[in-house]
Amino acid sequence: MGWQKSSSYNQRALVEAGVARFKRVIGDGLHSRIDGRHTTEVAIAVRALNRMLELGRPESVRIT
């Protein structure tokens, strides 16, 4: 566990999982050929992916 904390392994694993999820759902490459449109395409894809994740995330409520 010590090496995981010292090398930020957990954070890197979360980022890699996010990229894999993006590629699986959205696709491996960009379709547009113009740089400005690349930015828009990625922004739309990220927003759609975040919305899908938000819908699937359970809502937790603390009971006291």
HELIX and SHEET records of a PDB file:
HELIX    1   1 GLY A    2  SER A    6  1                                   5    
HELIX    2   2 TYR A    9  VAL A   25  1                                  17    
HELIX    3   3 ASP A   35  GLY A   56  1                                  22    
END                                                                             
